[in-house]
């Protein structure tokens, strides 16, 4: 048996009196009756109290054990409403302060029926006669008032029992307990109920301590309908009891964990579709029964990833608790990609189920990486958990890092260690470049703020920081630090300081870095400061002296510079002595400026070898020109990750006006002969960004597209229009990125080939490879009529694989046919499209053809209430408006602006829409002002002469190196 030692929570030193004084300053709705469910937090309250902690619980109680029992109703019976549940929760709690007269926990259920509080011996404590409890709805608090003179005794144990009614919400977007559905092979609809509690939605399932730092063990009991199949939860079923037309399922006790990790899945017929049949290390894939065969790939990768993580952390998974299991369940309805519930990880179907011949290579790769992400959470997130969501990166940054590196440890052929750079690190650089970005540690309090902090920064920058640390310290020290951290804080919450201390301990033991460097201070700076630096490099070719300066990189040229100075581990290599595998930093830059000496000589130098550091690099013009020539020289052998870095940096430097477009396109000119995936992935993104600024300028757009054809010819000729059997994954992914871009800009060969393939599918049933469907289906519809659109629409309805459905939904937006557009919009509001896909559906229609924007605007005007109901979340409706503005021309923007200003009181997020209109106009102004400059630079990139002396010296160096 696993023994878990109780450790009390440290107090925030906030007295109960101070806590409730703060509450008294705000409007408080007290009710003992039924309330609307779930209760949404008012955005104005959030804005008014952004820096306050009124949404946080006082730390005078610590949960030890929680027993939750629920009885779900899928149809009305015995005065019970359909899609509700009866709940009973018993919280065993310990007082950690003296003289507690008021208890506060979280709840956001439908109705509180009764409440009792007893001591450990079962003797009831007297509650206030007039107000035994109060529901403080704005903050999701349940306040239990003891009778005057009655208080809790410090260190004593009490039991709080509550009976209540909860709702089974209409869609997963409301989280809590929700209902989902699927169609069986005969078209019959089957309902199921599931819970999605992260990050602040346990309170919808049961009254509790709904903060990640409060941990306890849990007993779950479900009284399901007799005709349903067994319920799935965190643990296996310990006991079943027949009760008339219901069956009571009592599950084994969970490990000590946060409330948001509790989960249940109640259905008529969900079943095991793949099983490793290992009694001591069980690993199963669960899904609807008509998904048989689609769990095999998930089963193939899951157990090896688990074993790899166990070995890496030196902490076994299956001994974390008695009766530990490792189930993965595919839910047709799910609000996110996946959620790391301990013992039963829940995924949206397309992130777990793979069907050969229907799922594309990118989705298959994502299945593997998301499984690795969720399994890594068992250590980072479940075993140890951030104390509060302001440090969610402790959960998500680690899981995101191992998402790529654990899977890479299992299968090197996917090149995930390298793909991390272009898919995560460069994404972090993009997300973190605005003036409004936030640090990894960022104050959040309200549920809305908490949800917003589950963003790219927490995931991508957190993971990128870990990559930089690994190469700075060396992997053995890195692993040792992680083990210290996990062992020290097992089954407890953790602060960043705990992590820093573990790293400091490992670094000191291994003497991993210079003794004058303080690893804790280095990590703290990166965690607490927003943004990242650009390293400006000026090389004196005669002396070999390299003058370095660092400053914060802003994507906006008008942003005000800060005084931030990052501790920056540096690596570099040179033309005369290239070493692309020396990834241990040779220097750490601690000031604004620094000088590094290399050997004298006329040669290029490249900093940030293989881009393992979180910074951009900008060189003096002469060095950039030498790099440009080297990129086009096949003998230079510049590492593919540094090619990717250079491409990404150049586009960012041009946008931020740190580099001229003439010089930038001179560097990018090598792409006309380059075919490498790692260079083209950021290139497609960079070219697309520029091209989108010219959408309102037809002549400019035509000229820019003509230029892009020259860039694309070599890579398209190399890749071809068909997938070759056995080709490397990255080659398939390169084609997957390049061909849709080429077709979008009207590349004749791409468009013609796509139309041919689509027509063969329609006429002769010749299947299109799933890795080609994105552009083939889109071009087929853009160049076809209503019948072609209807063909694909029906094909989507008949599909049995959610990833394939999502690919077709994207393509269905590629139409100019008015009847098809209208049916597409009606489909969004129908039951044929799940709420989780609704915002993307609107975006796909705009992406498919910009001319659709005005039709979409008219539809939105006429259906505001229906759209708000469909998308559920206020932020999602705001996204609909923002995306719509991004695709409008000026006429459409004026129409949209007039409508929003006239209806600000009735249109949700109207102000967000108005701000998006201004952003769209700013983008158009940017394009109009720079169109000729960009065209001239892009057209002349190959023709700009490099000084003769440079060419002669470069040629001489090349001869000497042969």
HELIX and SHEET records of a PDB file:
HELIX    1   1 UNK A   16  UNK A   24  1                                   9    
HELIX    2   2 UNK A   43  UNK A   48  1                                   6    
HELIX    3   3 UNK A  137  UNK A  139  5                                   3    
HELIX    4   4 UNK A  172  UNK A  174  5                                   3    
HELIX    5   5 UNK A  202  UNK A  205  1                                   4    
HELIX    6   6 UNK A  259  UNK A  261  5                                   3    
HELIX    7   7 UNK A  289  UNK A  291  5                                   3    
HELIX    8   8 UNK A  296  UNK A  313  1                                  18    
HELIX    9   9 UNK A  349  UNK A  351  5                                   3    
HELIX   10  10 UNK A  361  UNK A  376  1                                  16    
HELIX   11  11 UNK A  389  UNK A  391  5                                   3    
HELIX   12  12 UNK A  393  UNK A  410  1                                  18    
HELIX   13  13 UNK A  412  UNK A  414  5                                   3    
HELIX   14  14 UNK A  416  UNK A  420  1                                   5    
HELIX   15  15 UNK A  421  UNK A  425  3                                   5    
HELIX   16  16 UNK A  426  UNK A  431  1                                   6    
HELIX   17  17 UNK A  447  UNK A  453  1                                   7    
HELIX   18  18 UNK A  456  UNK A  456  1                                   1    
HELIX   19  19 UNK A  457  UNK A  461  3                                   5    
HELIX   20  20 UNK A  462  UNK A  473  1                                  12    
HELIX   21  21 UNK A  475  UNK A  488  1                                  14    
HELIX   22  22 UNK A  496  UNK A  510  1                                  15    
HELIX   23  23 UNK A  519  UNK A  528  1                                  10    
HELIX   24  24 UNK A  609  UNK A  611  5                                   3    
HELIX   25  25 UNK A  621  UNK A  632  1                                  12    
HELIX   26  26 UNK A  640  UNK A  655  1                                  16    
HELIX   27  27 UNK A  661  UNK A  668  1                                   8    
HELIX   28  28 UNK A  669  UNK A  672  5                                   4    
HELIX   29  29 UNK A  677  UNK A  692  1                                  16    
HELIX   30  30 UNK A  698  UNK A  719  1                                  22    
HELIX   31  31 UNK A  729  UNK A  744  1                                  16    
HELIX   32  32 UNK A  748  UNK A  764  1                                  17    
HELIX   33  33 UNK A  773  UNK A  782  1                                  10    
HELIX   34  34 UNK A  786  UNK A  798  1                                  13    
HELIX   35  35 UNK A  802  UNK A  812  1                                  11    
HELIX   36  36 UNK A  818  UNK A  828  1                                  11    
HELIX   37  37 UNK A  835  UNK A  837  5                                   3    
HELIX   38  38 UNK A  838  UNK A  848  1                                  11    
HELIX   39  39 UNK A  850  UNK A  852  5                                   3    
HELIX   40  40 UNK A  853  UNK A  862  1                                  10    
HELIX   41  41 UNK A  864  UNK A  871  1                                   8    
HELIX   42  42 UNK A  874  UNK A  886  1                                  13    
HELIX   43  43 UNK A  890  UNK A  902  1                                  13    
HELIX   44  44 UNK A  910  UNK A  939  1                                  30    
HELIX   45  45 UNK A  948  UNK A  961  1                                  14    
SHEET    1   A 4 UNK A  30  UNK A  31  0                                        
SHEET    2   A 4 UNK A 133  UNK A 136 -1                                        
SHEET    3   A 4 UNK A 141  UNK A 145 -1                                        
SHEET    4   A 4 UNK A 102  UNK A 106 -1                                        
SHEET    1   B 7 UNK A 111  UNK A 119  0                                        
SHEET    2   B 7 UNK A 157  UNK A 167 -1                                        
SHEET    3   B 7 UNK A  84  UNK A  95 -1                                        
SHEET    4   B 7 UNK A  61  UNK A  73 -1                                        
SHEET    5   B 7 UNK A 215  UNK A 225  1                                        
SHEET    6   B 7 UNK A 246  UNK A 251 -1                                        
SHEET    7   B 7 UNK A 237  UNK A 243 -1                                        
SHEET    1   C 6 UNK A 111  UNK A 119  0                                        
SHEET    2   C 6 UNK A 157  UNK A 167 -1                                        
SHEET    3   C 6 UNK A  84  UNK A  95 -1                                        
SHEET    4   C 6 UNK A  61  UNK A  73 -1                                        
SHEET    5   C 6 UNK A 215  UNK A 225  1                                        
SHEET    6   C 6 UNK A 257  UNK A 258 -1                                        
SHEET    1   D 4 UNK A 176  UNK A 183  0                                        
SHEET    2   D 4 UNK A 189  UNK A 196 -1                                        
SHEET    3   D 4 UNK A 264  UNK A 267 -1                                        
SHEET    4   D 4 UNK A 232  UNK A 233 -1                                        
SHEET    1   E 5 UNK A 271  UNK A 275  0                                        
SHEET    2   E 5 UNK A 284  UNK A 287 -1                                        
SHEET    3   E 5 UNK A 327  UNK A 331  1                                        
SHEET    4   E 5 UNK A 344  UNK A 348  1                                        
SHEET    5   E 5 UNK A 338  UNK A 339 -1                                        
SHEET    1   F 2 UNK A 384  UNK A 386  0                                        
SHEET    2   F 2 UNK A 492  UNK A 494  1                                        
SHEET    1   G 4 UNK A 593  UNK A 597  0                                        
SHEET    2   G 4 UNK A 545  UNK A 552 -1                                        
SHEET    3   G 4 UNK A 533  UNK A 539 -1                                        
SHEET    4   G 4 UNK A 615  UNK A 619  1                                        
SHEET    1   H 2 UNK A 568  UNK A 570  0                                        
SHEET    2   H 2 UNK A 587  UNK A 589 -1                                        
SHEET    1   I 2 UNK A 572  UNK A 574  0                                        
SHEET    2   I 2 UNK A 605  UNK A 607 -1                                        
END                                                                             
